[in-house]
Amino acid sequence: MKIAANMHKTLKGNGKIKSDSDILIASIVIANNEVLLTKDRDFQDIKPLGVNIEII
């Protein structure tokens, strides 16, 4: 939850509000050192926060 809270704060500060579910998914990916494969381009704004995301 700490990762998700920090991510939300950063995104909000940058004016790039994302859904809670997208933030939770991304924080789980970070916490487990995994790769997120997705077709959802909304994750493009989250990728610079250190999330290993591959948009397919």
RADA-V529944 format. One record per backbone hydrogen bond with DSSP energy under -0.5 kcal/mol. CO is the residue of the C=O (numbers start at 1). NH is the residue of the N-H. Records with the same first field share a line. If there is no record, write none. Layout:
# RADA-V529944
CO: NH, NH
This chain:
# RADA-V529944
1: 5
2: 6
3: 7
4: 8
5: 9
6: 10
7: 11
8: 12
9: 13
10: 14
11: 16
12: 15
19: 23
20: 24
21: 25
22: 26
23: 27
24: 28
25: 29
26: 30
27: 31
28: 32
29: 34
30: 33
35: 37
36: 38, 54
38: 56
39: 41
40: 43
41: 44
42: 45
43: 46, 47
44: 48
46: 49, 51
47: 50, 51
51: 53
52: 36
53: 55
54: 38, 56
